[in-house]
Amino acid sequence: MSTCRFGVEHRLRSGVDYAAVFSQRRVIRGEWFWLHFRPGSEGSVRLGLQVAKKHARRAVHRNLIKRIARETFRQIRAGLPAADLVLRLARPLSGAVDGERRRAWATEIAALMGRLPR
């Protein structure tokens, strides 16, 4: 069961790690999210999340997006190439966050990660 965890070895933790990804200027854009990436030097895939208060005013929505992103990443991590990833919410939320929107977010996140170059 330990292979299914979102452990420390699968996270971007420092500002230096985030800056290295953003300096590469490689991005895959979706309707809701942007996936910034750079080829990983550590041999595994690592994920960082950036959900700005500017786009998701309520903490409950920011946390929901992060939970969905981590769960989606955890489920498809084995099929991803070695890379450092930063998932950003690209536009402000409007309206209610219902089950349909949650499924759409998970689908888009999986699709963005599936478009990573091998």
C-alpha positions in Angstrom: 0.0 0.0 0.0 3.0 2.3 0.4 3.3 2.7 -3.3 -0.1 4.5 -3.4 0.8 7.2 -1.0 1.6 10.8 -1.8 4.8 10.8 0.1 7.5 13.3 0.6 9.5 11.9 -2.3 6.6 12.9 -4.7 6.2 16.5 -3.6 7.9 19.7 -4.6 8.7 21.3 -1.2 10.9 24.3 -1.6 10.7 27.6 -3.4 13.8 26.6 -5.3 12.0 23.6 -6.7 9.0 25.7 -7.8 11.3 28.4 -9.3 13.2 25.7 -11.3 9.9 24.5 -12.9 8.7 28.0 -13.6 12.0 29.0 -15.2 11.7 26.3 -17.8 8.5 28.0 -19.2 7.0 24.7 -20.4 3.3 24.7 -19.8 0.3 22.6 -20.9 -2.9 24.7 -20.7 -6.4 23.4 -20.0 -9.8 25.1 -19.3 -9.3 25.4 -15.5 -5.6 24.5 -14.9 -2.1 25.1 -16.2 0.4 22.3 -15.8 4.0 23.7 -15.7 6.7 21.0 -16.0 10.4 20.3 -16.5 12.2 17.0 -16.9 13.0 15.6 -13.5 16.5 15.2 -12.3 15.5 12.9 -9.4 14.3 10.0 -11.5 10.7 10.2 -10.3 7.7 12.4 -10.8 7.1 15.2 -8.2 4.0 17.4 -7.9 3.6 20.9 -6.5 0.3 22.8 -6.3 -0.5 26.5 -6.6 -4.1 27.6 -5.9 -4.2 31.3 -5.4 -6.6 33.0 -3.2 -7.2 35.4 -6.1 -8.8 32.6 -8.0 -10.4 30.6 -5.2 -11.5 33.0 -2.5 -12.8 30.3 0.0 -10.3 28.1 1.8 -12.7 25.2 1.4 -12.5 25.5 -2.4 -8.7 25.8 -2.4 -8.4 22.7 -0.2 -10.9 20.8 -2.4 -8.9 21.5 -5.5 -5.7 20.4 -3.8 -7.3 17.2 -2.6 -8.6 16.4 -6.1 -5.2 17.1 -7.7 -3.3 15.0 -5.2 -5.7 12.0 -5.5 -5.6 12.2 -9.3 -1.8 12.4 -9.3 -1.6 9.5 -6.9 -3.8 7.3 -9.1 -1.8 7.9 -12.3 1.7 8.5 -11.0 3.0 5.2 -12.1 2.3 6.0 -15.8 4.0 9.5 -15.7 7.5 10.3 -17.0 10.1 11.5 -14.6 9.4 15.2 -14.2 8.7 18.0 -11.8 5.2 19.4 -12.1 3.4 22.4 -10.8 -0.4 22.5 -11.2 -1.9 26.0 -11.1 -5.5 27.1 -11.0 -5.7 29.3 -14.1 -8.9 31.2 -13.7 -11.3 32.4 -11.0 -14.0 30.1 -9.7 -17.6 31.2 -10.3 -20.8 29.6 -9.2 -21.3 26.5 -7.1 -18.8 23.7 -6.8 -20.9 20.6 -7.3 -20.1 16.9 -8.1 -20.1 17.5 -11.8 -17.4 20.3 -11.5 -15.3 18.1 -9.3 -15.4 15.3 -11.8 -14.5 17.7 -14.6 -11.5 19.0 -12.6 -10.2 15.5 -12.0 -10.7 14.6 -15.7 -8.9 17.7 -16.8 -6.0 17.2 -14.4 -5.6 13.6 -15.6 -5.7 14.7 -19.2 -3.1 17.4 -18.7 -0.8 14.9 -17.0 -1.4 12.5 -19.8 -0.2 15.0 -22.3 3.3 15.2 -20.8 6.1 14.4 -23.3 7.6 11.0 -22.7 
